[in-house]
Amino acid sequence: MEFRDLLSVNGVDPSAVALALHKPKGDDGRRALCAMAEDDLPAFDAYQSTHPNIQQATLARMPLMASFVLRIPCELTFVGLYRQTGSSEATIQSLQNDADFMRMRRCIDPAASGPYEGLDAIAGRLKFDLVADDRLAELRGRLVVADPGARNYMRLATKTCLPVIEVMRRPSLVPDFPSWEQVSLSTADVRNLPREWAQQLAAWRGIYLIVDGKDGARYVGSAYGAENLCGRWRAHVAGQKGVTKELSRRRTDSFRFSILELLSPAADIREVTQKERSWMARLSTIDYGLNT
């Protein structure tokens, strides 16, 4: 079965539907968009309200839009069906005054030099009014289709083959949380943690490693306070500069976080700090890294 067949079965004319197959460049952007679709729909809707000229022209002539995100490689997960009820010209002022749009921009591009960087490239586009359509709502986060590939993300339902891969029992628009040994998160990932990922990290105490991608400099830290790893990592990326003595000399946008050792949620603080010092010694982060 294909997605256009599902549209017909549910009383939706495929010839009236544009397909928004959202696939931002880079893993960080894709994960951030999935997190927004899961936990912050106003920001997600702000993301899909403006488009480059070719995609804009496709959406402008279609009354409906079906939205998908790339949850895992080669597979698109259904977010929802939207009615396209009109548009207005986006201006820099209107974008700046749109709190949802500006929050979305900070999530998608945390490395931007300022909050308004890049708005001039968006100003002049149409900003579409998209209203959720309840048809197919039960498939949100459950329907998975094959990614048709190619660069153009705005397609016509009647001309695009989207084979149905599965309908998941449990809805989810974000990738599954990896095992602790495979955790490797960027600054953007930490700032845009899906709710389930944040809950998992908040339950874990441990020893972690920060690597600055700009030069490979390393910092070993420990997490055992409020919200454990989640709280500590979020504190590290809360501002444009790091929070410890050496990290405060560095921008946070190139940090990458991993877990060196996972500890019990009931681990004694002395045990945690002893293990932290052991990892500092083994990785030489006091003599040659960012620990003091």
Secondary structure, 3 states (H helix, E strand, C coil): CEHHHHHHHCCCCHHHEEEEEECCCCHHHHHHHHHHHHHCHHHHHHHCCCCCHHHHHHHHCCCEEEEEEEEECCEEEEEEEEEEEEEEECCHHHHHCCHHHHHHHHHHCCCCCCCCCCHHHHCCCEEEEEEEECCCHHHCCCEEEECCCCCCCEEEHHHCCCEEEEECCCCCCCCCCCCHHHCEEEHHHHHCCCHHHHHHHHCCEEEEEEEECCCCCEEEEEECCCCHHHHHHHHHCCCCECCCCCHHHCECCCEEEEEEEEECCCCCHHHHHHHHHHHHHHHCCCCCCCCC
